[in-house]
Amino acid sequence: MAKNIKKRVEVNVSPLLRKLEAITLDLIDTPLLGSYRSIFKGVGLEFDSYKSYNSSDDAGSIDWKASSRARQLLVKTYVEERELNVLFLVDISNSMLFSSIKKLKNEYAIELIASLSYAILESGDNVGIALFNDDVIKQIYPTKGRTQFYAIIKELLDPNIYGGGIDLEKAIDFVLGYLKGGSGLVIIVSDFFGLRGDWVKKLRYLGAKFEVVGMMVRDPRDRTLPDDVGEVMIQDPYSKKSMLIDPKILKKKYEDYVKKQEKELKETFMKCRADFISLSTDESFIKYLLAFFRRRKAKWI
């Protein structure tokens, strides 16, 4: 059963920040920040300076006009232009208020977004958010700095924003018009329940324009039914329709259906040139993020 929508979102930011700083310092060279920087590129290369040509350089990189003026062979050197705009597209609908354990799905999502935002800002990129249910109700355009981090956390911790239906199609449409130019990474954080409309077509457009990662956050009870209870009443978080069920009878069919649905969801993202990570609120997201970075990095080797 979903907890009260107006329940205070129980995320203690101070210890979280200390934890994030420790994680960032520990992983700065390899798994998290190092992999992030090598996997998600900026807009390209920017001219830096000239240097004398040597035999190890590509002869095609010789700048003949500059070489003629300097009377020696010169090649251009470049530096990477980061300025990557990272936007978290965050589902704040009714189903994200569900929990069968101590942590609501939206609380888990807040810690996930806070961790990634902190790491991304430390790497020098821009971070922003767009919060959606039936509509996009809050947005902060990607930029840098510690002030931006706290602005994002402040919006995520507002208990009054959570609830409502879900319209991923409209949310993606918003992003397509919101992020202008440059290089972009869109991270969709949702349990991906209740999807309707032509969201797959919009996701395909999004994947053609930006880097896209879907991060599916689910509660253990989203995947399996208890087998140690009698009949229970369940309720659809969007239609509010209720049904009395016997978990023992439906357990196997339910689990098979969920596995099939999650497999199809992942395949849909992949077909739309987007990555996909499956997360569970009873497990740390850190190991899943590191595994994701390793898998994605392997594609570039």
Backbone hydrogen bonds, N-H to C=O, Kabsch-Sander energy under -0.5 kcal/mol:
donor,donor_aa,acceptor,acceptor_aa,energy
3,K,97,L,-1.6
7,K,4,N,-1.7
10,E,8,R,-0.7
11,V,9,V,-1.9
12,N,10,E,-0.5
13,V,11,V,-0.9
16,L,12,N,-1.2
17,L,13,V,-3.0
18,R,14,S,-1.9
19,K,15,P,-2.4
20,L,16,L,-2.8
21,E,17,L,-2.6
22,A,18,R,-2.1
23,I,19,K,-2.6
24,T,20,L,-3.0
25,L,21,E,-2.4
26,D,22,A,-2.2
27,L,23,I,-2.1
28,I,24,T,-0.7
32,L,27,L,-0.6
33,L,27,L,-0.7
34,G,27,L,-0.8
35,S,30,T,-1.6
36,Y,32,L,-2.8
37,R,33,L,-2.7
38,S,34,G,-1.7
39,I,35,S,-2.2
40,F,36,Y,-2.7
41,K,39,I,-0.8
43,V,81,E,-0.8
43,V,82,R,-1.0
44,G,81,E,-1.0
46,E,79,V,-3.3
48,D,77,T,-3.3
49,S,77,T,-1.1
51,K,75,V,-2.1
53,Y,73,L,-2.4
57,D,54,N,-2.0
61,S,58,D,-2.3
62,I,59,A,-1.4
63,D,74,L,-2.6
64,W,62,I,-0.9
67,S,63,D,-2.3
68,S,64,W,-2.2
69,R,65,K,-1.9
70,A,66,A,-2.2
71,R,67,S,-1.5
72,Q,67,S,-1.4
75,V,51,K,-2.6
76,K,61,S,-1.0
77,T,49,S,-3.2
79,V,46,E,-2.6
81,E,44,G,-2.9
82,R,80,E,-0.8
85,N,183,S,-2.6
86,V,84,L,-0.7
86,V,126,N,-2.6
87,L,85,N,-0.6
87,L,185,L,-2.8
88,F,128,G,-2.5
89,L,87,L,-0.6
89,L,187,I,-2.6
90,V,88,F,-0.8
90,V,130,A,-2.7
91,D,189,V,-2.8
92,I,132,F,-2.7
94,N,164,G,-2.8
96,M,93,S,-1.4
97,L,94,N,-2.1
98,F,95,S,-1.1
104,L,102,K,-0.5
105,K,98,F,-1.7
106,N,96,M,-1.9
108,Y,104,L,-2.1
109,A,105,K,-2.3
110,I,106,N,-2.0
111,E,107,E,-1.9
112,L,108,Y,-2.2
113,I,109,A,-2.9
114,A,110,I,-2.8
115,S,111,E,-2.3
116,L,112,L,-2.3
117,S,113,I,-2.9
118,Y,114,A,-2.3
119,A,115,S,-2.1
120,I,116,L,-2.9
121,L,117,S,-2.7
122,E,118,Y,-2.1
123,S,119,A,-1.3
124,G,121,L,-1.2
125,D,120,I,-1.9
126,N,84,L,-2.2
127,V,143,T,-2.5
128,G,86,V,-2.3
129,I,140,I,-1.3
130,A,88,F,-2.6
131,L,138,K,-2.6
132,F,90,V,-2.8
133,N,135,D,-2.3
137,I,131,L,-2.3
137,I,135,D,-0.7
138,K,131,L,-1.2
140,I,129,I,-2.9
143,T,127,V,-1.5
149,F,145,G,-1.3
150,Y,146,R,-2.0
151,A,147,T,-2.0
152,I,148,Q,-2.2
153,I,149,F,-2.2
154,K,150,Y,-2.4
155,E,151,A,-1.7
156,L,152,I,-2.1
157,L,153,I,-1.9
158,D,155,E,-1.2
161,I,158,D,-1.3
162,Y,159,P,-0.7
163,G,92,I,-3.1
167,D,133,N,-2.3
171,A,167,D,-1.8
172,I,168,L,-2.7
173,D,169,E,-2.2
174,F,170,K,-2.1
175,V,171,A,-1.9
176,L,172,I,-2.4
177,G,173,D,-1.1
177,G,174,F,-0.6
178,Y,174,F,-1.6
179,L,175,V,-2.3
180,K,178,Y,-0.7
183,S,83,E,-0.6
185,L,85,N,-2.7
186,V,211,E,-3.0
187,I,87,L,-2.5
187,I,185,L,-0.5
188,I,186,V,-0.6
188,I,213,V,-2.6
189,V,89,L,-2.4
189,V,187,I,-0.7
190,S,188,I,-0.6
190,S,215,M,-1.9
199,W,197,G,-0.9
202,K,198,D,-1.5
203,L,199,W,-2.5
204,R,200,V,-2.1
205,Y,201,K,-1.7
206,L,202,K,-2.4
207,G,203,L,-2.7
208,A,204,R,-1.3
209,K,205,Y,-1.2
210,F,206,L,-2.9
211,E,184,G,-2.4
213,V,186,V,-2.4
214,G,275,D,-2.6
215,M,188,I,-3.6
215,M,213,V,-0.5
216,M,214,G,-0.6
216,M,277,I,-2.9
217,V,190,S,-2.2
217,V,215,M,-0.6
218,R,216,M,-0.6
218,R,279,L,-1.8
222,D,219,D,-1.9
223,R,219,D,-0.5
223,R,220,P,-1.3
224,T,220,P,-1.1
232,V,245,I,-2.5
234,I,232,V,-0.5
234,I,243,M,-2.9
236,D,241,K,-2.5
240,K,236,D,-1.7
243,M,234,I,-2.4
245,I,232,V,-2.9
245,I,243,M,-0.5
249,I,246,D,-1.2
250,L,246,D,-1.6
251,K,247,P,-2.2
254,Y,250,L,-3.0
255,E,251,K,-2.5
256,D,252,K,-2.3
257,Y,253,K,-2.3
258,V,254,Y,-2.5
259,K,255,E,-2.3
260,K,256,D,-2.2
261,Q,257,Y,-2.6
262,E,258,V,-2.8
263,K,259,K,-2.2
264,E,260,K,-2.4
265,L,261,Q,-2.0
266,K,262,E,-2.3
267,E,263,K,-2.3
268,T,264,E,-2.2
269,F,265,L,-2.0
270,M,266,K,-2.3
271,K,267,E,-2.3
272,C,268,T,-1.2
273,R,270,M,-1.6
274,A,269,F,-2.5
275,D,212,V,-2.7
277,I,214,G,-2.9
279,L,216,M,-3.2
279,L,277,I,-0.5
281,T,218,R,-2.1
283,E,280,S,-2.1
288,Y,284,S,-0.5
289,L,285,F,-2.4
290,L,286,I,-2.5
291,A,287,K,-2.1
292,F,288,Y,-2.2
293,F,289,L,-2.6
294,R,290,L,-2.2
295,R,291,A,-2.5
296,R,292,F,-2.7
297,K,293,F,-2.6
298,A,294,R,-1.9
299,K,295,R,-0.8
299,K,296,R,-0.8
300,W,296,R,-0.5
300,W,297,K,-1.5
301,I,297,K,-0.6
301,I,298,A,-0.7
